[in-house]
Amino acid sequence: MGVEIERKFLVCGEDWGQTPRAEHCRQGYLAFGPPVAVRVRIMGGVATLNVKTATTAISRHEFEYEIPMTDAESILATSCAGAIIEKTRHCVEYGGKTWEVDVFAGSNAGLIVAEIEIDSEDEPFERPPWLGREVSGVPRYLNTSLCQRPYSEWSPEERA
């Protein structure tokens, strides 16, 4: 059984920099949960089907399987609920860890989040200077939420 332990933060400013390790990502959801979210993603020339516990907890069960690209394209074109999420993922090295900085596009343009996968919920890590407020437990920042109610529809108070 796969378990993902991940923390998510807002990104402040541009100091994190653009990286050569950037990949465009398109993903859509077949189910939002609970109990699980089911996602199809195309990123870096690879198509995957992902099943993840639908919760805001830092630790979640996750299973991911490669699928044929033509199947993923077809599913994204015909079978997803809500909007397709588009973003560019930048892998940024800092403090001996790899941070995934997602720059959203389309109806989620303007939102930039950084995620770090850790080995335990209490594992310490060095915070980059461009890291803002933690949003790990805030449901509206989940991709499943963003495809149902995009960032462009949020109030100024929700964006703060």
N, C-alpha and C positions, 0 to 999 in steps of 0.2 A: 504494500500500500504506500503510495507516495504522499508525503506531507510537505507543503510549502510553508515556510515561515518567512513572512515578508512584512516590511514596514514601508509606509508611503508618506511622502512629504511634498509640500508645495515647493517650487523653485522660485527663488527671489533673484531677479536681475539676469544678466547675460554672462556673468563671470564663469559659469560652468563650461562654456565654450562649445563650439561645434566640433565633432570628432569624426575621424575617418571611419570609425566603426559604427556607422549609422545605417539603419535599414528601415525601409518603408513597410508599414504594417496595415493590413485591412483585416477586420474581424467582425463577425456577426454572431448573434446568439439565437439558438434554437429553443432554449429554455432559460428563464431567469432564476428559477427556484423560488422558494426553497422546495426541496432540500438541496438541489444542485443547480448549477448553471452549466449549460452545454454550449460550447463556443467552437466556431470554425475560424481558423486564422491562416492567412498567407503572409509570410514574412521571410525575407532572405531567400526566396526561391523555394521555400518548403511550405507545404500545406499540412495543417494539423487539426485534429479533433480533440477537444479538451473537455474534461468533466471535472468540475471543481465544486467543493462544498460551498453553497450560497450563504455566506455569513460575513460579517464584518470583523471576525476574529483575526488575529495576527497569524495564527496557525490554521491551515485548512488542508483537507485532503485534496489531492490533485492527481489526475491521470491524463496523460497526453499521448496521442498516437498519430503517427504520420499517415496521411491519406493521399490518394492521387490528386494532383493539381486540378484536373478537369472536374473531379467531384467537388472540390472546395469551391471552384469558380461557380459551378452550377448551384450549389447550396447558397452561396453569398448572393447570387442573382435572383433566386426564387423562394428561398425557404426561411429567411431570417425574420425574426420579430424585431421591430424597432429599427433605428437607423444603423447603418454600417459605421463602425468606428474606424477612422483613419488617423494615423499618427506616424511620426518618425521616431524610432527608438535609437538613442545615442548611448553607447556603453562608455562610461567615464570611470577611470581608475582614480581612487582617492583613499588614502589611509589603508592601503592593502586590500581594499574591497572594490568590487565592480558595482557601480551604481547604474541603473537603467533610467535614463532621463527620457521621458515621453513627451514629445511636442505634438499636441493634438492639432488636427486640421478640420476643415469642414465646419459643421455646426458646433464643434467643440474647440475651434480655434481660439487661442488666447490662454488656454489651460496648459500648464507645464508641470508635470509631477516627476519626482524622483523616487525610485523604489530600490530597496536593498534586501537581498535574501540573506538570511542569517541561519545559523545552525541551532540556536535555541532562542526562546523569547526574551531571555534576559542577557543575551550576548552583547557585550559593549562594542561600540564602533565609533570611529572618529567622524564627527559631523563636518562636512564641507562648509565653507563660509557662505555658499550660495543656497544652503538648505534653509527653508522656511518652516512654517508650522506643520506639525505632524497631523495627517488626516487619515491614518490607518483605520480608525474605527468610525469614520464618517461615511455613511452609506451613499451620499450623492456623488462621492469621488470614485465609486466602483464603476468599472466599465459597463457592467450590466445596467447601472443607473444612467450612465451617460448616453447609452443608446436609446433609452426611454425618455429622458429629459435632458437634452444637451446643455452644455455650459452656456450657449448663447441665450438660453431661456432663463438663466438664473438672475435673481435680483442682485443689485450691488452689495447688499448685506450678505448674501450667500457667497459671493466671490471674495469677500474680505477675509 
